[in-house]
Amino acid sequence: MGFSAVCNRGCFLLSGTIQRRLKQHKAFDADFDKKLLEEARKWKEKFTINQLPQGQTTYARSSGPGGQHVNKTETKAITAWPLPQLLSYLPKIMHDAVRQSKYYSKRSDALVFQAQTERSRSLNEAENMSKLWEEIQAIYRAVVPNETSPDKYKKYAELEKKARESRLQSKKAKSAKKAARRGSDD
């Protein structure tokens, strides 16, 4: 009974999920283009907020508390960074993820940020720049995996080897079971 339960379970794993099971035994960055990853990691080390391009800022009236000052001045800063300009500053591996950002405006093909927390135009504009920097950092962390250590590569190679051995052992058991059935039919 124990052998058949293991065999049935093994056969199920082989029929539908062997690819997924073997994929678990890979280092996280194994499927990425090494050249693009290296480019992105070098970019991260050297790139600073001061290297970002200037966006196109417009101003509008703020909302919320502030009395007459809010009603008479346009301090809300709305800054847009057109993607063709912005992407030239970012590594290629991040390009698709930038278009998935919650700040992406498809109509203008730009990242758009707005700030109205300060009473000063320049401070609100600087806050937009900080928001852009934070968003780029978040995209980088989401897209570019940390470097996998040689020990982890070794670990995953061993896991992959064990998974293959397990699969072959299961196939041999299934083959032996079929051969036993053929022998009893004669």
Summary of the structure (lengths in Angstrom):
residues: 186
radius of gyration: 28.0
end to end distance: 24.7
largest distance: 99.7
contacts: 468
relative contact order: 0.15
helix: 63%
strand: 11%
